[in-house]
């Protein structure tokens, strides 16, 4: 999935696919206060595209 194809709100599965990690990893990061900030909408966990891209950029600089 390319950056320009990302929707404004990504599901847990879409975020995991984009970051190339497992969904379980995102859940673990959330519990540890790491990773992109999750949001709860209704009963679903979603991620803002801007938060996912910012997290990706921060990780790229740190590496």
Buried (B, 14 or more C-beta within 10 A) or exposed (E): EEEEEBEEBBBBEBBBBBBEBEBEBBBEBBEEEEBBEBEEEEEEBBBBBEBBBEBBEEEEEEE
